[in-house]
Amino acid sequence: MGFRAASHRFRAPFVPRILPGSRALLMRMGVVALASIPLHADAEIVLGTAGRFAVLAGSTVTNTGSSVIAGGGVGVSPGTSITGFPPGTVAAPYTFHAGDAEAL
């Protein structure tokens, strides 16, 4: 009797394949998962008097159009140059503060 080797087919280990359209779906799911993680600051940032300004600069504020600044004043400190108003406007009750104590 002759010895016959059993013929076995070699099978590679199972490796899941990702279909081309599935990659985009998996990436979107990852982005959604990351976007849903809340990012909270531990401490509130106190702006002091800077919180009253919509525009605050150190040397110059320059407006180049018919902008309407609403929600805060326009301030410069230690500089004093604010240009481009008009044509730009600052909505009431806010005003300009150029180098004054309010803009410090």
C-alpha positions, 0 to 999 in steps of 0.5 A: 500500500502506498502512502497518499498524502491527503490533498488539502487546500491551503486557506488564508486566514479570514481577512475582512475586506472593506468595500470601496463605498464602505470606506467613506461611510466608515470615515463619516461614522468616525467623524460623527463619533468624534464630533459628538464628544463634548469639548468643555472648557473648565473655567470661564474666560473673563474678558473684563471691559473687552467683552463690551467691544465687537472690534478691539485693536492695539494700534489701528482699526480700519474699515473698508466698506459699508460695514455695520458693527452691532453687538459692541463698540469699536475700540483701540488702545494704546493706539488712537486711529479709527478710520473708515467710519463713515461709510461704516457705522456702529449701531446704537448704543455702542460707540467708538473708544480711541485710546480712552480708559474704556478701551484699555 
